[in-house]
Amino acid sequence: MKVGPKGQVVIPHTMRKALKINPGSKIIFKMDGEKLTIEKPDFDAVGIFSKISKQITYNKRIDPHTYEEQIEQRTQK
């Protein structure tokens, strides 16, 4: 492997395929003395929450006055 002018290296296709690393995948770099290791995290919590939040349809913006009216109704009971 050769390091490019911007410090970039290419992970060989067979290794990316084995680790299921695709464009945009998150990876972790760790140093142990003079050794550098690359790991794929068990899961990407931010990615999971982002995906879930995009699927939620009931979490839409509401008119603040409607919200105030609902609070007023609840406090009057």
C-alpha positions in Angstrom: 0.0 0.0 0.0 1.1 3.5 -0.7 -0.1 6.6 1.2 -1.4 9.4 -1.0 -0.4 13.1 -0.7 -3.4 13.7 1.6 -2.7 10.8 3.9 -5.3 8.6 2.2 -5.0 4.8 1.7 -7.3 2.4 -0.1 -8.8 -0.5 1.8 -8.6 -3.5 -0.6 -12.0 -4.6 -2.0 -11.8 -8.1 -0.5 -11.3 -6.6 3.0 -14.1 -4.1 2.6 -16.4 -6.8 1.4 -15.4 -9.1 4.3 -16.1 -6.3 6.8 -19.2 -5.1 5.0 -17.7 -1.6 4.6 -19.4 0.6 2.1 -19.1 4.2 1.1 -20.2 6.2 4.1 -19.6 3.4 6.6 -18.1 4.5 9.9 -14.8 2.9 11.0 -12.6 3.3 14.0 -8.8 3.8 13.9 -6.8 2.6 16.9 -3.1 2.9 17.7 -1.2 0.3 19.7 2.4 1.5 19.8 3.6 1.5 16.2 0.6 -0.5 15.0 -2.6 1.0 13.5 -5.8 -1.1 13.4 -9.1 -0.4 11.7 -12.3 -1.6 13.1 -15.9 -1.5 12.1 -18.0 -0.5 15.1 -20.7 -3.0 16.3 -23.4 -0.4 15.4 -23.7 3.2 14.5 -26.1 4.7 17.1 -26.3 8.1 15.4 -27.1 6.5 12.1 -29.8 4.3 13.7 -31.5 7.2 15.4 -31.3 9.3 12.3 -32.9 6.5 10.2 -35.7 6.0 12.8 -36.4 9.7 13.1 -36.9 10.0 9.3 -39.5 7.2 9.5 -41.6 8.9 12.2 -44.6 10.6 10.6 -46.4 11.8 13.8 -43.5 14.0 14.9 -44.5 17.0 12.8 -44.3 20.7 13.8 -47.5 22.0 15.4 -48.8 25.5 15.8 -47.7 26.8 19.2 -51.1 28.3 19.9 -52.7 24.8 19.5 -50.2 23.5 22.1 -51.1 26.3 24.5 -54.8 25.6 24.1 -54.2 22.0 24.9 -52.3 22.8 28.1 -55.0 25.2 29.1 -57.7 22.6 28.6 -55.7 20.0 30.6 -55.1 22.4 33.6 -58.8 23.3 33.8 -59.9 19.7 34.4 
